Amino acid sequence: MRKVTKLLMLLVVFALLAAACGDSESDETTAAPGDTTAAAAETTAAPTETSATPDTLPEVDGVSCDEPITVGVITDLTGALAIYGAHVNRGVPIGFAYATGGEVQTGLEQTYMVDDCEINVVFKDDQTNAELSATAARELIEVNGADIIIGSVSSGVTATLQGIARENDVILIAAPAAATDITGKDFDPNTFRASRSNYQDAMALCDQFVNGNGYTTFVQIAPDYSFGYGGAAGYKDACTFYGGEFIEEDVFAPADTTDFTSYMTPLADTDAEALLVTWAGGGFVPLLQSAIDLGVIDDDTVLGSPFVDNIVMPAFFSNAIGTTSVILYHYTAASNPVNDYLIEQVAANFETVPDLFDADGMNAAIMVVEALKATAGASDADSLRAALEGISFEGPKGLIEVRPEDHVALQDMYVVTLLNIDDPAFMYYENVATVRPEPPCLLEGDFASRCGSLPAGSLGG
């Protein structure tokens, strides 16, 4: 099959992942593939031979609170990105069960105990809609008395939650939203990451492209707003740092563009080996068609993408067997007792295997419990900030370290080779390497001084 067809598949997957993690300033949203949740539920994972036992669970001691602590979880349960919200909806309760030694619960309202302290967990559906997310957050804070918010799938929605957390002086844990700006130019002391940023994605991907796959010349197009700028800057910094070269100026198009001819024309006559696309929303299809029509994508152009969730992989990567790329999490790539527990509990409670963002949900919950243990149950923002800055804990991806300077969560990512797309338990990959990108500190303005001795600005200094 012609390489252009393979590139088409890769580009579509890249757009889906961008929509799942990207900004949502545009009203257009990529719809989830039909019946994918049901398809996932039909596959039952075989429990691993090694699973977490009670003696591997964290000890809880000395935590008390006069009133129950409420944690609000805002994710997409019924909207266009519900396929990804389902991962968080599984991972969060499994994380609370693991961290407290309790049982996994599956309702929209759950209760866990840490010593003498009750933790109430309340789930809200935002349908990847910033207005609904804001309403849910205010209800959680004003009605339920939430001290901590976890969310959301969309970076644009999460940016809205940042403002609400700041206004109400509560803590926001970003998971799985990936936009670099969350812990960059839009940094807020009340916001912490449990998931990676798209700058970490860029570092892992560009290292593999340049040093692993041998691609050295790049061009890229991105939407003309914050998500696009962040994605493009991350790829430019990282690919240049690792030895690549961008041979044409980056192209930025309005998010509502439907005719990309004028934006693709500057890229049409280049000899770039790879086209990088950062995009989210319905404009992706005409963007791709324009790139093909103008020859920006042809048999001499290569485009790689991070691998994505288990369900979408067969639909769009069937022509990419043998490809080596990166993935932020796959249940077969991580090897530790916490991941074993996640696999076991997803199988037992949800009759499938963990997917792309299950680990982010579990990490967010573990992070909450570890912070409450550090504060002995105090849930005010001042106490939690002090506990969360510099916190580290073991999650399904291994060691998670929250940098005190910018609240970035340092964590492992995985280089894998795609072996198949039809394994019934989604065992698609051969593990190649584990990488741990450490991005520069990207704080600006009044917060720039927080970077201290960390490399700041970009990988190249």
C-alpha positions in Angstrom: 0.0 0.0 0.0 1.3 3.5 -0.8 3.0 5.3 2.0 0.5 8.2 1.6 -2.3 5.9 2.8 -0.2 4.9 5.8 0.3 8.6 6.5 -3.4 9.3 6.2 -4.0 6.7 9.0 -1.4 8.2 11.2 -2.6 11.7 10.8 -6.2 10.8 11.7 -5.0 9.1 14.9 -2.9 12.1 15.7 -5.9 14.3 15.4 -7.9 12.1 17.7 -5.3 12.2 20.4 -4.9 15.9 20.0 -8.7 16.3 20.5 -8.6 14.1 23.6 -5.8 16.1 25.3 -5.9 19.4 23.5 -7.4 22.8 24.0 -11.1 23.2 23.1 -11.3 26.8 22.3 -13.1 25.8 19.1 -16.6 24.6 19.4 -15.8 21.7 17.0 -14.8 18.4 18.6 -13.7 15.1 17.1 -16.4 12.5 17.8 -15.5 9.3 19.4 -15.7 6.2 17.2 -19.1 4.4 17.5 -19.6 1.5 19.8 -16.0 1.6 21.1 -16.9 1.5 24.7 -19.0 -1.6 24.2 -16.2 -3.2 22.2 -13.8 -2.6 25.0 -16.2 -4.1 27.6 -16.5 -7.3 25.6 -12.8 -8.1 26.1 -11.9 -9.6 29.4 -8.3 -9.3 30.5 -6.6 -12.3 32.0 -5.3 -11.3 35.4 -1.5 -11.2 35.5 0.3 -13.8 37.6 1.7 -11.1 39.8 -0.8 -8.8 41.5 -0.6 -6.4 44.3 -1.2 -8.0 47.7 -2.1 -6.3 51.0 1.5 -6.1 52.0 2.3 -3.9 49.0 -0.4 -1.4 49.7 0.6 1.9 51.2 0.4 2.1 55.0 -2.1 4.7 56.3 -1.5 6.1 59.7 -2.3 9.3 61.6 -4.8 10.9 59.2 -7.8 12.4 60.8 -10.4 15.1 59.8 -13.3 16.6 61.6 -15.4 16.7 58.5 -15.3 14.4 55.4 -13.0 15.6 52.6 -14.7 15.9 49.2 -12.8 15.3 46.0 -14.6 16.2 42.8 -13.7 14.4 39.5 -14.8 16.2 36.3 -14.5 14.2 33.1 -16.3 13.3 29.9 -18.8 10.5 30.6 -21.3 11.0 27.8 -19.9 13.5 25.3 -17.7 13.2 22.2 -14.6 12.3 24.3 -16.3 9.8 26.6 -14.1 7.1 25.2 -11.2 8.8 27.0 -13.3 9.9 30.0 -14.0 6.2 30.7 -10.3 5.7 31.4 -10.3 8.3 34.1 -13.6 7.0 35.4 -11.9 3.6 36.0 -8.5 4.8 37.1 -9.6 7.2 39.8 -11.5 4.8 42.0 -8.9 2.1 41.5 -6.3 4.6 42.7 -8.3 5.5 45.8 -8.9 1.9 46.6 -5.2 1.1 46.2 -4.0 4.1 48.2 -6.5 3.5 51.1 -6.5 -0.3 51.1 -10.3 -0.2 50.3 -12.5 -1.8 47.7 -12.9 -0.4 44.2 -16.3 1.4 43.8 -18.1 2.2 40.6 -20.8 4.7 41.4 -20.9 8.5 40.8 -20.5 9.0 44.6 -18.0 7.0 46.5 -16.5 6.9 50.0 -13.0 5.8 51.1 -11.4 5.9 54.5 -7.8 6.9 55.3 -7.4 6.0 59.0 -10.0 8.2 60.7 -10.6 10.5 57.7 -13.5 10.0 55.3 -12.9 10.9 51.6 -16.0 11.4 49.5 -15.4 11.2 45.8 -18.0 12.8 43.5 -17.9 12.4 39.7 -19.4 14.9 37.3 -19.9 14.7 33.5 -18.7 17.8 31.6 -19.2 16.3 28.1 -16.0 18.2 27.1 -17.9 21.4 27.4 -16.2 24.3 29.2 -19.5 25.8 30.4 -20.8 22.5 31.8 -17.4 21.9 33.4 -17.5 25.3 35.1 -21.0 24.6 36.4 -19.9 21.2 37.7 -16.9 22.7 39.4 -18.9 25.4 41.1 -21.5 22.9 42.2 -18.8 20.6 43.6 -17.2 23.5 45.5 -20.3 25.3 46.7 -22.7 22.4 47.2 -20.5 19.4 47.9 -17.8 21.4 49.6 -15.0 20.0 47.4 -11.5 20.8 48.5 -9.8 19.1 45.5 -10.8 18.8 41.9 -9.4 16.2 39.4 -9.9 16.9 35.7 -10.4 17.0 32.8 -9.9 15.2 29.5 -9.7 18.5 27.5 -7.0 21.0 28.1 -9.3 23.9 27.2 -11.8 22.7 29.8 -9.0 22.3 32.3 -7.9 25.9 31.7 -11.4 26.9 32.8 -11.0 24.7 35.9 -7.7 26.5 36.7 -9.5 29.8 37.1 -12.3 28.4 39.3 -9.7 26.6 41.5 -7.8 29.9 41.9 -11.0 31.9 42.6 -12.1 29.5 45.3 -8.7 28.6 46.7 -9.0 24.9 46.1 -6.5 22.5 44.5 -6.8 21.3 40.9 -5.0 18.1 39.8 -4.8 18.1 36.0 -5.4 14.7 34.5 -5.1 13.8 31.7 -5.1 17.3 30.0 -1.7 17.7 28.4 -1.4 21.3 27.2 2.0 22.7 28.1 0.5 26.0 29.1 -1.2 24.5 32.2 2.2 24.4 33.9 3.8 27.0 31.7 2.6 30.4 30.8 -0.8 29.8 32.5 0.8 28.4 35.7 -1.2 28.8 38.9 0.0 27.7 42.3 -3.2 25.8 43.0 -2.8 23.6 39.9 -0.7 20.4 39.8 -0.2 17.8 37.2 -0.6 14.0 37.6 -0.3 13.5 33.9 2.5 14.4 31.4 2.5 17.6 29.3 2.6 17.7 25.5 6.2 19.1 25.8 7.1 15.7 27.4 5.4 14.0 24.5 7.4 16.1 22.1 10.7 15.3 23.8 10.0 11.6 23.7 8.7 11.6 20.1 11.5 13.9 18.6 14.2 11.8 20.3 12.8 8.7 18.6 12.2 10.5 15.3 15.7 12.0 15.0 17.9 9.5 16.8 15.9 6.4 16.3 14.2 6.7 12.9 16.6 9.1 11.3 14.3 11.9 10.3 16.1 15.2 10.3 14.1 17.7 8.4 10.6 18.9 9.5 7.7 21.2 8.7 4.6 21.7 10.8 1.2 23.2 10.9 -0.9 24.0 14.0 -4.0 25.9 15.0 -3.7 29.6 15.6 -4.4 29.6 19.4 -2.8 28.5 22.6 -2.9 24.7 22.1 -1.4 25.1 18.7 1.3 27.4 19.8 2.2 25.1 22.7 2.3 22.0 20.6 4.3 23.6 17.8 6.8 25.2 20.2 7.3 21.8 22.0 8.0 20.0 18.7 10.3 22.7 17.4 12.3 22.9 20.6 12.6 19.2 21.0 13.3 18.1 17.4 15.8 20.9 17.0 17.5 20.0 20.3 17.9 16.4 19.2 19.5 17.4 15.9 16.5 18.0 13.5 15.9 21.1 11.4 12.7 22.9 10.5 13.2 24.0 6.9 10.2 26.3 6.6 8.4 28.6 9.0 5.7 27.1 11.1 2.2 27.6 9.7 -0.7 28.6 11.9 -4.3 28.5 10.7 -7.4 29.6 12.5 -9.2 26.8 14.3 -12.3 27.2 12.2 -10.5 26.9 8.8 -12.2 24.8 6.2 -10.0 25.6 3.1 -6.3 25.1 3.9 -4.9 25.8 0.4 -3.3 29.1 1.3 -1.8 27.6 4.5 -0.4 24.5 2.9 1.1 26.2 -0.1 4.3 27.4 1.7 4.9 23.8 2.7 4.3 22.2 -0.7 7.7 22.7 -2.3 9.9 21.7 0.7 12.0 18.5 0.9 11.0 17.8 4.5 11.2 14.2 5.6 8.4 14.6 8.2 5.3 16.7 8.6 4.2 17.4 12.1 0.5 18.3 12.7 -0.9 19.7 15.9 -4.7 19.9 15.5 -8.0 19.4 17.3 -11.4 19.6 15.9 -13.5 19.1 12.7 -11.1 21.1 10.5 -8.6 18.2 10.4 -10.2 16.4 7.5 -9.9 19.3 5.0 -6.4 20.0 6.4 -5.3 16.5 5.5 -7.0 16.6 2.1 -5.3 19.9 1.2 -1.9 18.4 2.3 -2.4 15.5 -0.1 -3.7 17.6 -3.0 -0.8 20.0 -2.8 1.8 17.2 -2.4 2.8 18.2 1.1 2.2 14.6 2.0 3.5 12.2 -0.7 5.6 9.0 -0.9 8.7 11.0 0.1 7.2 12.4 3.2 7.0 10.6 6.5 4.8 11.5 9.4 4.9 9.6 12.7 2.6 9.9 15.7 2.5 8.7 19.2 0.5 5.5 19.5 -2.9 6.0 21.0 -5.6 4.1 22.8 -6.4 0.4 22.4 -9.7 0.8 20.6 -8.6 3.3 18.0 -5.3 1.5 17.2 -6.9 -1.2 14.9 -9.0 1.3 13.0 -6.1 3.6 12.0 -2.8 1.8 12.4 -3.5 -1.4 10.5 -0.9 -0.3 7.8 1.8 0.6 10.4 2.8 -2.9 11.6 6.5 -2.7 12.4 6.5 1.0 13.2 8.4 2.2 16.3 7.1 5.2 18.1 6.2 6.3 21.6 3.2 5.9 23.9 2.5 7.6 27.2 1.2 4.4 28.8 0.4 0.9 27.8 -0.4 -1.8 30.4 2.1 -4.2 28.8 5.0 -1.6 28.9 4.9 -0.8 32.6 6.2 -3.4 35.0 5.6 -2.9 38.7 3.2 -4.0 41.5 1.0 -0.9 41.2 0.5 -1.6 37.5 -0.3 -5.2 38.3 -3.0 -4.0 40.7 -4.4 -1.7 38.0 -4.6 -4.5 35.5 -6.2 -6.9 38.0 -8.8 -4.4 39.1 -9.7 -3.1 35.6 -10.3 -6.8 34.7 -12.3 -7.6 37.8 -14.5 -4.4 37.8 -14.7 -3.4 34.2 -14.0 -6.6 32.2 -11.3 -5.1 30.0 -7.6 -4.0 30.3 -6.2 -0.6 31.2 -6.1 1.9 28.4 -4.1 5.1 27.6 -5.3 7.3 30.4 -6.2 4.8 33.2 -2.8 5.4 34.7 -3.4 9.1 34.8 -6.6 8.6 36.7 -5.0 6.2 39.2 -2.0 8.5 39.7 -4.3 11.5 40.5 -6.1 9.5 43.2 -2.9 8.2 44.7 -1.5 11.8 44.7 -4.5 13.0 46.6 -4.2 10.4 49.3 -0.4 10.8 49.6 -0.9 14.6 50.1 -3.6 14.1 52.8 -1.2 11.7 54.6 1.5 14.3 54.4 -0.9 17.0 55.9 -2.4 14.5 58.5 -5.8 15.2 57.0 -5.6 19.0 56.5 -7.4 19.9 53.2 -6.9 23.6 53.0 -5.1 24.9 49.9 -2.1 26.2 51.9 -1.5 22.8 53.5 -2.0 20.8 50.3 0.2 23.1 48.2 3.1 22.5 50.7 2.5 18.8 50.6 2.2 18.5 46.8 5.2 20.6 45.8 7.9 18.0 45.5 5.7 15.0 46.3 6.7 11.7 44.9 5.0 8.3 44.9 4.8 5.0 43.0 2.1 4.7 40.4 1.3 2.3 37.6 4.0 4.1 35.5 6.5 3.8 38.3 7.9 6.8 40.2 6.0 10.1 39.7 7.8 13.2 40.9 6.1 16.6 41.0 8.6 19.4 40.5 8.1 22.0 43.2 9.1 24.8 40.8 6.4 24.4 38.1 4.3 21.4 39.3 5.2 19.3 36.2 4.9 15.6 36.9 8.1 13.8 35.8 7.3 10.2 34.7 8.2 7.4 32.4 7.0 7.1 28.8 7.6 4.1 26.5 9.2 3.5 23.1 7.4 0.5 21.5 7.2 -1.3 18.2 3.8 -2.2 16.8 3.6 -5.9 16.3 -0.2 -6.4 15.5 -3.5 -4.7 15.9 -5.8 -7.8 16.5 -4.7 -9.3 19.8 -7.9 -9.9 21.8 -6.2 -8.5 25.0 -4.7 -5.5 23.1 -1.2 -6.9 23.4 0.0 -4.9 20.4 3.6 -4.0 21.2 7.2 -5.1 21.7 8.9 -2.9 24.3 12.0 -1.1 23.1 12.9 1.4 25.8 11.6 3.4 28.7 12.3 7.1 28.6 11.8 9.9 31.2 11.7 13.3 29.6 12.6 16.3 31.8 11.2 19.4 30.1 12.6 22.9 30.8 10.8 25.2 33.2 8.4 27.3 31.1 7.1 29.7 33.7 6.7 33.4 32.7 6.1 36.8 34.2 5.8 37.0 38.0 6.3 33.2 38.2 9.5 33.0 36.2 11.7 33.3 39.2 10.3 30.0 40.5 12.3 28.2 37.9 15.4 28.7 40.0 18.3 26.5 38.8 16.1 24.5 36.3 16.8 25.0 32.6 14.3 27.6 31.5 12.7 28.8 28.2 13.4 25.8 25.9 15.7 22.8 25.6 18.2 24.8 23.7 18.3 27.4 26.5 
